[in-house]
Amino acid sequence: MNDDQPQGNPWIKSLLIWGGIFLALLLVVSMFNTRTDPAGAVIPYSDFRASVAQDNVREVQVGPDRITGTLKNDQQFTTVPVPGDVELTKLLQEHGVRYAGKAQEEPNLLLYILAQSLPFLLILGVAFFALRQVQKGGGSGAMGFGKSKAKLLTERSGKVTFDDVAGIDEAREELQEIVEFLRDPSRFSKLGGQIPKGALLVGSPGTGKTLLARAIAGEAGVPFFTISGSDFVEMFVGVGASRVRDMFDQAKKNAPCIVFIDEIDAVGRHRGHGLGNSNDEREQTLNQLLVEMDGFEANEGIIIIAATNRPDVLDPALLRPGRFDRQVVVPIPDIDGREKILSVHMKKVPLAPDVLPRVIARGTPGFSGADLANLVNEAALLAARRNKRLVAMQEFEDAKDKVMMGAERRSMVMTDDEKKMTAYHEAGHAIVSINEDASDPIHKATIIPRGRALGMVMRLPERDSYSYHRDKMHANLSVSMGGRVAEELIFGYDKVSSGASSDIQYATSLARNMVTKWGMSDKLGPLQYEEAQEGYLGMGGSQRTMMSDETNKLIDSEIRMLVDGAHARATDILKSNEDKLHLLAQALLEYETLSGEEIRALMDNGKLDRPEAPSGPARTVSSAGATVPRAGRRFSGSGDPHPAGA
């Protein structure tokens, strides 16, 4: 299809339609207004005769169905004659009234014909527009249920190319080969190679699957159809299959071309897993898609590219070679990839000289491409809110805290006891983390509520981690118990709060995975006792495999042993470092937020070199249990039943 072919101006079409409606209204008005009433009052015929008899009438015009005239006082009048009144002419002569006859008005032949044919014209017009709607491609017409909703993508402005895709080099190279095949097929076919029939993009949400598809559309130079998997499924059985057929018919007419199906898991789920009748609309749609992709009739020159973040739920027949010849994994970017992605998004933002993409990339492990784009946007919004002309490193740090920990909730009003408990809770996490060699270094600790947490200790790994070792898992268990243990040591058994609920949830989940999935229990051995099963009982989640009651009890006891062991290690660490626990808690009460460097300096030197004012002296934080007057930022907040965070 030629993209430059004129498609018609919708404004002209709308103008023509409204013009036709206006003309039809004029025709209706003219039908009922072919005869206009003359000026003058309408009087009864008896009054007219009486006026003639009293010599009050000057002249009249007598028509077959109407008499008009003028009185002697120049007033005009109209009346309807009584049939059979032959004495009227004699009466007019006797009283000297000038009179004349009036011919009957002949109707307009053209208007008469139009009036008679108007109903037929309206019926023909409605039928014509209904027929045009049926003939529309794309399924947008009133009767186009079975038409495909695939859109032909033509990006003349805002075009995306592979230069805009960063951090996923391997996935880009896989798809760039498809683009090169479309540009120069002889380069591959001379060695017997055939173009891949399909490519499946697999990756976590936000990693750039759709962006890669848009880049293919910008680079390929061939027609590019895009559709969502949910566009195939309707409540009417057979509609989805009809749309699949129509989509491939459109693609054949524009071959060679690329068809991109986003979120294909909406239509490509494993067959036979439904709770009701397996021969439902979705499965019929999937069957038709399988036949069209690789059936008896070959679809040469049509490349299917699909995207999903749930490849485990797709039907095996959809994944085999011949339909999707290759699966392209779009991973979470590493530190080098994050730096490249940040550089791409920072091109649109005026940056201050102190902005270092490498430093920001190091502090954002696990961020996807969408997360990094959101980070840059949040930094730009913060700079605009602060009336700055450039986006500085401070805005990126604040935006990173907002994205990772949530927005600050300074409007809350908390009592001094609640603030103190939160400070000791977070200090407990931090002290245990510092004394666990396998734990990640602390990036920041705060008692300012963010998101659903009253406080938070944020740890960042020194490098990207792709697997976790046993010692690090035990360290994470100990750190998660640090907040609860600190509350027990400082405030006593009866004053322990609900602030550790998220810590307990995390520790229990980690311990369960260690025992049932990762084989890290000496008593149970390296066996998998629990597996994820999509759609289990129609709700999704995980399911334990068939086990005896003794094995289930042993699993529960091993989980309990791991969590209790972490609680004991956290208790030993905090008891031996109780003076540092008080020191860090009082520093958090005074300054509310401490960086990792400040916490380490406080642990090493016993004081914090942060001035009260730009020219003020350094403050020394007391390690006693008394509350130190705060010289830092003021904080107000209310009690929150949500966890204090770890």
N, C-alpha and C positions, 0 to 999 in steps of 0.2 A: 504494500500500500504506500502510496506517495504521501508523505506527511505534509507536503506543500499544497495539496489539492484543496481548493476552497470548499469549506464546509457550510457556507451560508451564514448570514448574519441573523442571530436570533431576534435582534431588535426589529429588523425589517419584517420578519414573520409575525411578531407580535403586533406590529403596526397594521399589517394587512388584516389580521384577524379582527382587531378592534374597529378598523375601517369597515369591514363587512358587517359587523354588528350594528354600527351606526347607520349604515345604509338600510339595513333591515328595519330598524326603528323608524327611520324616515318613511319607508314604504308603508308600515303599519299606520303611522299618523295620517299619511295622505289617503289611505283607504277610508278612514273614518272621518276625514275632514275634506271630502271632495266638494262639499257644498257649504258655503258660509252663510250664516244668518245676516240679513241686512240690519242696518242700524235702526233703532226705534223701539218703542215699547210694544209688547204684545198685548192686544186687547181682545175681549170677546167679540164675536160677530154681531151680537145684538147691540152692543155699545157702538159698534161701527155704524150700523143702520141708524141708530138714534142720533149720532153726530151728523150724519148726512141730512136727516130730517130737520135738524136744528140749524142747518146751513153753516156748520163748523168745519167742513172738509173742503179743501181747495182742489186737490187732484189725487187720483189713485191709479195704480197699475194692477190690472186684474190678471192673475195667472191661473193655471188649472188647479193648483193646490195652495195658493197663497195670494193674499191681497196686501199690497203695500201702498202707502200714501203719505200725504202731508196735510196737517190741519192748517187752518188759517193763521194760527199763532206760530207757524213754522215748526211745530212739533211733528216728528215722524212717528209712524205707527205701523204695525203688522197684525194681520188677522188671518184666520183660516176660514174660507167660505163654506157655507152649508150647501151640499149638493142639491140641485134642483131649484135653486132660487132664481127663477126667470125674471122676477120683477126688479132685480138689482139695477139693470141698465136703465129701465124707465125711471127708477127712483133717482139715479144719478143725473139724468137729463132734467128732471123736474126741478132740481135744486141747483142746477148750474155747475155741477162738479165736472171738471175735466177728467176724462178717463181714457185709458188705453189698455190694449191686451199685452200679455207677457208670454213669450214662447217658453216651452218646457226645456230645461237644461239637458243637454246631451252628455252622457258620461264619457270620460276619457278612456278611449279604447285601450291604450297602453297600460294605464293604471288598472283597468278592469282585468286585463290578462295577467298582470303581475299579481294582483290580489287573488285570483283564482289559482295560480300556480305556486303561491308562497308555501303552502304546506308540503308540496312535493319537493320544492327546493330545500326546505329545512331537512326533510328526511334524507335526501341525497347528500347533503352536507355532513350530517351526522355519520352516515355510512362511510363517506370518504375518509373522515378523520379516524374512525375506528379501524378502517383498513390500513391506514398509514401507521397507526399504533402497532398493529399486528406485525407489519413488515419491518419495524424497527429492530435493529440488532442491539444486543446488550441487555435485553430483558427489562428495560425501563418503561415499556409500553403498558397499556392497561391490560392487555391480554398476553403479555410476554413472560408468563410464569416460567416457561421452559427455556428462555433465552439465557445465555451466559452473561454474567456480570463482570466478566474480565474487561479491564480498561487498557486501552492502547496508550502506553506511556510515551509522551513526546515532551522532553524537557528542553525547551529553547532557552529558558532562563533558570538560574539556580541549578545548573547541571552538576552532577556528582561524578567524579572520575576516581580511578585508583589512587591518584595523588592525595585525595581526601581521606583515604583509608590508611590508618597507621596502627602499629602495634600487633597486627595479625598477619605477618608477612607470609607464612606458609599457606594460610587459607587464601590469601590474595593471589599467590602464584598458581594455586590449583585452578582458580576460576579465570585467571588471566590466560591460561592455556586454552580454555573454551573460547574465549574472545578471539584469540589468535587463530584458532581453527576456523571460526566463522569468517575471518578476514582472508585467510589464505589456506583453504582446505587442501590444496595440492601438496603443500609442504608435508602434511601428515599422510595423505592417502597414497602417495607414491611409495611409501614403505609398508603399505597394507593396513595402516591405522584407520580406525573409524571414529567418528565423532561420538563422544559420550551421549547417551540418550537422556541421562538425568544426573543431577547432582543434588545431594541432600545436605543442607547446612545445619549442623548440630552444634548447639552451644547454650550456655546459660543466658537468661534474659539480660538484654542490654549490652551484649558483647559485640554487636555490629552485624548481625545476619542480614537485616533489611538494608542497612547501609551498603553492604557488599552487593546486594541485588541492584540497588540504585546505581552503584558504580558500574556494574555490568551493563545496565541500560545506557549509561553515558558513554561507555567505551565501545560497545559492540557495533553500533551503526546499523543494526537490524531491528525490525519491529519487536517490541517488548511488551508482552501482555502481563498484567499483574492482577491477582485475585486472592481473596482470603479463603481459607478452607471452610469457614462458616458460611460463605456465600452459596455453597452448593446445597446445604441442608435446608429443607423447608418442611412444613407440617404436612404437605401433600406428597403422598408416595409416588415416586417416579419423576418428580420435578428435578431432583438433584442429578439423576442419571441423564435427563434431557439437557441440563445445563452443561454437563461434562461433554456430551456429544457436540453441542453447539460451540463450546469453547474450542474443541479440536478442529471443528469445521472452519472456524475463523482463523485458527493458526495455520491450517493447510493452505488457505488462500493467500497467506502472507509469508509462507516458508521461503527461505530459512528465517526462523524467528525463535524467540525465547519466551517461555511461559513461566512466570514466577508465582508459586502458590505459597502464601504465607500462612503459618500456623496450620500445617497440613494434618496435625494430629486431631483437628476437629472433625475430619472426615476419614482419616486413615487409621483409626484405632483397630486393635485386634478384633477380628470377627468372632462371634460366638460368646462374647463376654457380657452381653446385655442380660438384664434380669428378665426381660419380657421375650417377645418373639424375636428370634435372631434375624429373621428376614425383614428387617425394618428399612426405613428410608435411608439411613446412613449406610447400611451395608450394601444396599442396591447401588448407591452412589459410588461406594468404594469399588464394587465389582465392575462398574462401567469404567471407572478410572483405570483399573488394572488392564482391562481389555484395550482401551484406547492407547495406553502407554506401550504395551507390548502384546498385541494380538495377532490375528492372521493378516490384518491390513497394516503394513508398515507405514509409520508416520515419519518419513524422511525429512530431515531438515528442521524438526521441532525438538528443541532442547527444553526439558522440564527442570526447573530449579525450585526446590522447596526448602522451607525453613521450619524448624521445630526446636523446642527445648525439652521435649519428651520423646526421645527416640525409643525408649523402652516400651512404649504403649503402641507403637506402630505395628501393623500386620506384617508378618514375615514375607508374604508375597509381594508387598510393596517395596521391600528393601533389597530384593535380589537383583543381581546384575541383569541388564536388559531393560530394567525400569530405572533404578537409580544405580548407575555403574560405579559411582564413587560417593563416599560420605566425607564431607569436608568439616572437620572439627574447628569451630571458632572458639578458642579458649579465652579465659580471663587473662589479660595481658600481664607480662612480668614487668620488672622495674624499667627496663629499656623500652618496652612497648608503651607503658604509661607515660614515660617522658615524651615519646613521639606523639601520642594522642594529645597530651597537654599542649604541645607545641602547635598542633593543628588548630585546636580550639582557641589558643591564646592569640592567634593571628588577628582575630576580630576584636580584641580588647586592647586598649592603650595601657601598656604596662610600665610600672616604675622600674628604675634600674636595679632595685634590690630583689626582684622576683627571680627565683632560681627554679626552673622546672624540675631539675634532678632532685632537689631537696623535697619538693612537693610530691614527686613520684615515690620517693623512699617512704614518705609518711602516709601513703595511701595503698597499702597492700590489700589485695582482694577487690579493688575497685574495678568495675567494668568500664567500657568506653562511655556508656550512658551516665554512669556515676561521675566520671571525670568531666564530662560536658556540663553536668549539673553543678559540679564544684566550681568551674570557671564562671558559670552564670551567677551563682550565689555570690562569688567574690565581686563581680561587677555590680550586682545590686547593692551590696554592702557599701562599696565605694561611692555609688551614686547617692545612697542614703546619707553618707557622711560628707557630701558635697565636695568630693575629691575629683580632680581631673584625671588622675592616673590610678590604676589598681595596684596597690603595693602588696608586699609579702604579708603584712599584717592582715589584710583582707582575706588572703588565701588561707592563712592559719585559722582565722575566725570562721570562714566558710567551711573548712575541713572539720572543725569542732562541731559546727551546726549539723553537717551532713552525717557525721559518725556518731555523735552523742545526742543530737536533738537541739532545739532552740532553748536558750536560757529562759527560765520561768522566774523572773525577779519579782513578779507581782504577788507571789505567795507570801504568807505571813506565818512564820514558824516560831515556836517558843524557844527559849534558850536551851532547854533540856533536849528538844528535838535536834537543834543544831549541834549540840555537843555530842549526842549519840551518833549523828551522821558523820561528824568529824572523826570520832574514834573508829567507827565502822570502816570508813575509807582508809584511815591510817593503818588499820589491821591488814587490809588487803595489800597496801603498799609495803609494809614491813616484811610480810611473808614473801612477797614477790622479790624483794631485794635479797633475801636470805636463801632463796631457792635458785641454785646455779642454773638450772635448765629453763627457768622462766624467762619470758621476753622482757626487755628493759621497759621501765615505766616512761611513758611519754608525758602524761599529765594526770594530776589528781585535782578534783574539785568537789566542793560541797554545794555548789550552785545547782539547783534542780534543772535538769535537762530532760526533755521528753517525759517519760514516766518514772524517772529515777530521781531520788533526792540528792544523790551524789554519785560520783563515778571515779574509778581509777582506770585510766586508759593505757594499755600496753601495746607497743608496736614491735614487730620482729625486726631484727637487723637486716634480714634479707628475706626474699620470697621463699616460703616453705611449701613443698608439694607433698610431704608426708610428715607424720609426727612420730616421735620415738616414745618408748615407754617412760623414760625418765621425765620427758616434758609433760606427758599426760599426768603423771603423779604430781608434778609441780603445779600444774593447772588446778588439780583437785585441791591441793593445799591452799593455793591462793584464793580459790572460791570459798573456802571455809574460814579464811582470815577475818572477814567482817563479823561473822557470828561469834567466833572465839573472842574477838576484842570486846564485843558487847558483854559476853559472859564474864570476862576477867574484870572489866571496869565497873559495870553496873550491877552485876549479880545475876543469878539464875532467874529470879522473878521479873527482872526488868528487860529481858531479851525481847526485841521487837520483831515485827514481821518483815523488816527491811531486807532480810536475807532470803526471801522466797525465790527470787530469780537465781541467786547463787546456788541454792539447794537444787533447784530444777536443773541447772547446768551440770552440777556435779553428779546428780543421779543419771542424767542422760549419758554423760561421758563414761561413767563407770559401767552402765549397761552395755554400751557399745564395746568397751574393752572386754567384757566377759562374753557377750553373745555373738559378736561379729568379728572381732579382731584377734581372738584366741589368746588373750593376755591373762588368763586365769590358770594357775598351775594345777588346780584340782579338776577343771573341766577340759583343759587341753586346747589345742588349736583346731577347734571345731566351730562351725557356725550354727547357732541355735535360734537365730532370729533373722528373718529376711524381709526386705521391702516387697510388698505385693500391691501393685497398682490396682485400684478399684476393689479392694477387699471389702466384701459385704456392701458394695456400692458406695463406700465412703472414702476409699483410699487409705494409705498409711502402711503400717507394718503388721506382720503376723508371726507369732511364734510357730515354729515347726512342731510336729507331733512329738511330744516328750512325755516321760513319766512324771508322776508327782514328785518323786525323789529328785529328778533332775531340775525341775522348777524350783524346788526348795533350795537346792544347792546353788542355782543361779542367783536367787534372792540373797542367800547368805554371802556369796562372793561379792555382790554389789555392795551389800552392807559393810563388808570387811574393808573394801577399798575406800568408801566414804568415811568410815570411822577411822581408818588409818590416816587419811588426809586431815581429819579433825584433830587427831592426836599430834601430828607433826606441826600443824599450825599452832596448837596450844604450846608445845615446847618452844617454838621460835618466839612467840610473843611473850611468854614468861621470861625468857632469857633476854629479851630486848624491851622490857616494859618501860624503861626510861626513854628510849627512842620513840615508843608508841605515844607517850605523853607529849614529847617534844613535837612530833609531827602533827598530832591532833590539835595542839595549841596554835601551830603555824597555820593550819587550815582554817581554824576559827578566826584567826586574825586577817589572813590574806585571801581566804576562800578558794583560790586557785593557785596551784604550784606546778611548775614544770618539772620534768624529770631531772634536769640538771640541778634545779634548786633543791629537790628532795635529796639527791645524792650529796650535795654540798652540806645540807643540814645534818645528814647522818654522819658525815665525816668530821665536820667542824663544830657542830652544835649551835650554829648561828646561820642566819640567812641575810645575805648582803642585798637587801632590797630597801632603798630609801623610802621614808614616809612621803617626801616631796622631792621634786627634782634636785633641790640643793640640800636635802635633809641628811642626817647621819644614818648609818646602817643600823638595823634593829637586831637585837639579840632576843631570841624566843626562849622563854623560861620552860624548863622541863617539869616544873611542879604541876600539881593537879589543879591549881587555881586558874580561874579564867583570866586571860590576859586581855586588857582593853584593846580593841581593834583599831589599828591605824590604817588598815587597807580599805577595800571597797565595802560599803554597807550592804547588808542583805536582809531582805524581808520575805517571809513565806509562811504557808500554812501546812499543817500536817498532811502527809500524803500516805495512803495505805499501800502505795506501790513500793517495790523494792528500792533500797538505796543503791543498788548496783554494784558491780565488781569491775 
